[in-house]
Amino acid sequence: MALNSSNSPSTDTEAMDEAAPVCVLVFNASDPSGAGGLSADIATIASVGGHPLPVVTGAYARDSAKIFEHFPFDDEAVAEQARAVLEDIPVSAIKVGFAGSPGNLAAIAEIASDYPDIPIVCYMPDLSWWDEDPLDQYMDALKELVLPQTSVLVGSHSTLWRWLLPDWDSARSPTARDIAMAAQALEVPYVLVTGMPLPDQFVDNVLVTAQSVLGNSKYELFDATFTGSGDTLSAALTALIASGNDLGLATQEALEYLDRSLDSGFRPGMGHFIPDRMFWAQPDPEDEEASDDAAPATALDPDTQPIEGFVMPSPDTKH
């Protein structure tokens, strides 16, 4: 079989490079239940068209309902994993999930300072399962080392409230801007605050800075308890930013992706439901008729404000 002389190897390689998915570096713990952690990150990033580069920071011992224990990796092992990839593959964005220890956070911060042009999305999970002393040490290290290099902080309203505003004593709950002002004091320019309670079983998700609310999306609550929603949302957001979308569009699409993942969620064991991050690959039910005019299963609230497009800034590294 003769080779096609019209296509040189260099031309073919260039075409392949242009068609290649963007690469997203992820720091997170291994989750054997598949509900969150690296399992969620890998499936989500691949689902939205990126190539995940997973760095294992530790491992959970958990099922679909509860975390029993966490075993952190050595900080040198985390750093070696990340640097080996970064020296070989162009990385378009970084997600920081649960790093497991202050030492690992220090390793991540040092790596981030060496690559200041790569945007970082930091997800703050609910760590209420952890003992108080290691939790406080971890939170302090995250504030001091990683947040000053973070482009977007993602977390639920209740988690960010407890963490960033521990002395809040007002009768009213803090707004998304209150949380963003606390984050700005730690040099974080943008915050995505999720799960803000609204009347009639709705929640609001707000992209905000200390100066203004940039946009919000309201969704109806599902009648189920989910695990892995935050990792799914933050991984999707990171991959969409890596693909070149401005932050407003990336946020809107990540929220819609999460909503559809939850709508197709399933319960693999006796615990919580988990999002189906590959919902688009599932066959349609036989009794469901396809229609271009059909409304989505969970539509945006009519009062939802669109998240306007704007360019993701390069983080000002101050490590």
C-alpha positions in Angstrom: 0.0 0.0 0.0 1.6 3.3 -1.1 1.8 6.3 1.1 0.0 9.4 0.1 2.8 11.8 -0.8 0.5 14.9 -0.7 0.4 14.8 3.1 3.8 15.2 4.7 4.4 13.9 8.3 4.8 17.4 9.6 1.5 18.5 8.1 -0.3 15.5 9.6 1.3 16.2 13.0 0.2 19.9 12.9 -3.4 18.8 12.0 -3.4 16.4 14.9 -2.1 19.0 17.3 -4.8 21.4 16.3 -7.5 18.8 16.8 -6.2 17.6 20.1 -8.2 18.3 23.3 -6.9 20.8 25.8 -5.0 19.4 28.7 -6.2 20.1 32.3 -4.0 19.3 35.3 -5.9 18.2 38.4 -4.8 17.8 42.0 -7.3 15.7 43.9 -7.7 12.6 46.1 -8.6 9.2 44.7 -12.3 8.2 45.5 -13.0 4.5 45.3 -16.8 5.1 45.2 -16.5 7.1 42.0 -18.7 9.8 43.5 -16.1 12.6 43.7 -12.4 13.2 43.8 -10.3 12.3 40.8 -12.9 9.9 39.5 -15.3 12.8 39.1 -12.6 15.1 37.6 -11.5 12.6 35.0 -15.0 11.7 33.8 -16.1 15.3 33.7 -13.1 16.8 31.9 -13.2 14.0 29.3 -17.0 14.5 28.9 -16.7 18.2 28.1 -13.9 17.6 25.6 -10.7 18.0 27.6 -7.8 15.6 28.4 -7.4 15.1 32.2 -3.9 15.0 33.7 -4.7 13.6 37.2 -2.3 14.0 40.1 -3.1 11.8 43.0 -2.8 13.8 46.3 -4.0 10.9 48.5 -6.8 8.4 48.8 -10.2 8.3 50.5 -11.6 5.2 52.3 -15.3 5.9 51.6 -18.5 4.6 50.2 -21.3 6.4 48.5 -22.6 7.8 51.8 -19.7 8.5 54.1 -15.9 9.3 54.3 -14.3 7.0 56.8 -10.6 8.0 56.4 -8.2 9.8 54.1 -4.6 8.9 53.5 -2.5 11.7 52.1 0.5 11.2 49.7 3.9 12.5 50.5 4.4 16.1 49.2 7.4 15.0 47.1 5.3 12.3 45.4 2.7 14.9 44.5 5.3 17.4 43.2 7.1 14.7 41.1 3.8 13.6 39.5 2.9 17.2 38.5 6.3 18.3 37.3 6.8 15.3 35.2 3.6 16.1 33.3 4.2 19.9 33.2 7.7 19.5 31.6 6.2 17.3 28.9 2.6 18.5 28.1 1.3 22.1 27.6 -1.3 22.6 30.3 -4.2 25.1 29.7 -5.7 25.2 33.2 -5.3 23.7 36.7 -7.9 22.5 39.1 -7.0 22.2 42.8 -9.4 19.9 44.7 -8.7 18.2 48.1 -4.9 18.1 48.5 -5.0 16.2 51.8 -2.3 18.0 53.8 -0.6 21.4 54.3 2.6 19.9 52.8 0.8 19.0 49.6 -0.7 22.5 49.4 2.8 23.9 49.7 4.0 21.7 46.9 1.1 22.8 44.7 1.7 26.5 45.5 5.4 26.2 44.6 4.5 24.5 41.3 1.8 27.2 40.5 4.4 30.0 41.1 6.6 28.4 38.4 3.7 28.5 35.9 2.0 31.9 36.7 0.2 32.1 33.3 -1.9 29.0 33.9 -5.3 29.9 35.4 -6.2 28.0 38.6 -9.7 27.0 39.7 -9.7 26.0 43.4 -12.6 23.9 44.7 -13.4 24.0 48.5 -15.2 20.8 49.4 -17.1 20.2 52.6 -14.5 18.9 55.1 -16.7 18.7 58.1 -15.9 15.0 58.4 -12.3 15.8 59.3 -10.9 16.3 62.8 -10.6 19.9 64.0 -6.8 20.2 64.3 -5.8 18.9 60.8 -8.7 20.8 59.3 -7.6 24.1 60.8 -4.0 23.6 59.6 -5.2 22.7 56.1 -7.5 25.7 55.8 -4.8 28.0 57.0 -2.3 26.6 54.4 -4.9 26.9 51.7 -5.5 30.5 52.5 -1.9 31.5 52.7 -0.4 29.5 49.9 -2.9 28.6 47.2 -5.6 31.2 47.3 -3.3 34.1 46.4 -2.6 32.3 43.1 -6.2 31.3 42.4 -8.2 32.7 39.6 -11.6 31.3 40.6 -12.7 29.9 43.9 -15.7 27.5 43.8 -17.7 26.3 46.8 -21.1 26.0 48.3 -22.6 28.9 50.1 -22.6 27.1 53.5 -19.0 25.8 53.1 -17.5 29.2 52.0 -19.5 31.0 54.8 -18.1 28.7 57.5 -14.6 29.0 56.1 -14.2 32.6 55.0 -16.6 34.3 57.5 -16.3 32.3 60.7 -17.1 35.3 62.9 -20.3 36.3 60.9 -22.8 37.4 63.6 -25.5 39.2 61.6 -29.0 37.9 61.7 -29.0 37.6 57.9 -27.0 35.1 56.0 -24.0 36.5 54.1 -24.6 37.3 50.4 -22.4 36.1 47.6 -20.7 39.5 47.6 -19.9 39.3 51.3 -18.1 36.0 50.6 -16.4 37.5 47.6 -15.1 40.4 49.7 -13.6 38.0 52.2 -12.1 36.1 49.2 -10.7 39.3 47.8 -8.9 40.0 51.0 -7.0 36.7 50.3 -6.3 37.9 46.7 -9.0 35.8 44.9 -10.6 37.9 42.1 -13.6 35.7 41.3 -15.9 33.4 43.3 -18.6 31.0 42.2 -20.9 30.6 45.1 -23.3 27.6 44.7 -26.4 26.4 46.5 -27.7 29.6 47.9 -31.2 28.8 49.3 -34.2 30.4 47.6 -37.9 30.0 48.2 -39.9 27.2 46.5 -37.1 24.6 46.5 -34.8 26.6 44.2 -31.1 27.4 44.7 -29.1 30.2 43.2 -25.5 29.9 41.9 -23.7 33.3 41.7 -20.5 34.3 39.9 -19.3 37.3 41.8 -16.5 39.7 42.6 -16.1 41.9 45.6 -17.4 44.8 43.5 -20.4 43.3 41.7 -22.5 40.3 40.9 -21.5 39.2 37.4 -24.4 36.8 36.8 -26.5 34.0 38.4 -28.3 30.9 37.4 -31.3 29.5 39.4 -32.1 25.8 39.4 -34.8 23.7 41.1 -33.6 21.3 43.7 -33.7 17.6 42.9 -35.5 15.3 45.3 -32.3 13.4 46.1 -29.0 13.7 48.0 -26.0 13.9 45.7 -22.3 13.4 46.3 -19.7 14.7 43.9 -21.6 17.7 42.6 -18.9 20.3 43.5 -16.1 18.3 41.9 -18.2 17.9 38.8 -18.9 21.6 38.5 -15.4 22.8 39.2 -13.8 20.3 36.8 -16.2 21.3 34.1 -15.5 24.9 34.7 -11.7 24.3 34.6 -11.9 22.4 31.3 -14.2 25.0 29.7 -11.8 27.8 30.7 -8.9 25.7 29.3 -10.8 25.5 26.0 -10.6 29.3 25.7 -14.1 30.3 26.8 -14.4 33.5 28.8 -15.3 33.0 32.4 -18.9 34.1 32.0 -19.7 31.6 29.3 -17.6 28.8 30.9 -19.5 29.3 34.2 -22.9 29.2 32.5 -22.1 26.1 30.5 -20.5 24.3 33.5 -23.7 24.9 35.5 -25.9 23.6 32.7 -23.7 20.6 32.4 -24.0 19.9 36.2 -27.7 20.3 36.0 -28.0 17.7 33.3 -25.6 15.4 35.1 -27.8 15.6 38.2 -31.0 15.1 36.2 -29.5 11.8 34.9 -28.0 10.9 38.3 -28.1 7.4 39.7 -27.6 5.6 43.0 -24.9 2.9 42.7 -25.1 1.7 46.2 -27.0 2.2 49.4 -25.9 5.8 50.0 -26.2 8.9 48.0 -26.9 9.6 44.3 -24.0 10.6 42.1 -24.1 12.7 38.9 -24.0 10.9 35.6 -21.2 12.8 33.9 -21.6 10.9 30.7 -25.3 11.5 30.4 -25.1 12.3 26.8 -23.8 8.8 26.0 -26.9 7.1 27.4 -29.6 5.9 25.0 -32.9 7.8 25.1 -35.9 6.0 26.6 -37.9 4.2 24.0 -41.1 5.9 25.0 -39.6 9.4 24.7 -40.1 11.3 21.5 -37.3 13.6 20.4 -38.4 17.1 19.7 -36.4 20.2 18.9 -39.0 22.3 20.7 -39.1 20.3 23.9 -38.1 22.1 27.1 -35.2 20.7 29.1 -36.0 18.6 32.1 -34.9 21.3 34.5 -35.1 24.7 32.9 -33.5 27.9 34.0 -35.7 30.1 36.2 -37.2 33.0 34.1 -35.7 35.5 36.5 -32.1 34.1 36.0 -29.7 36.8 35.0 -27.3 35.8 32.1 -23.6 35.6 33.0 -22.0 38.1 30.7 -18.8 37.2 28.9 -15.5 38.6 30.0 -11.9 37.5 29.6 -10.3 35.3 32.2 -7.4 37.3 33.7 -4.0 35.8 34.3 -3.5 35.4 38.1 -1.0 37.7 39.7 1.2 35.3 41.5 2.3 36.5 44.9 3.7 33.3 46.4 
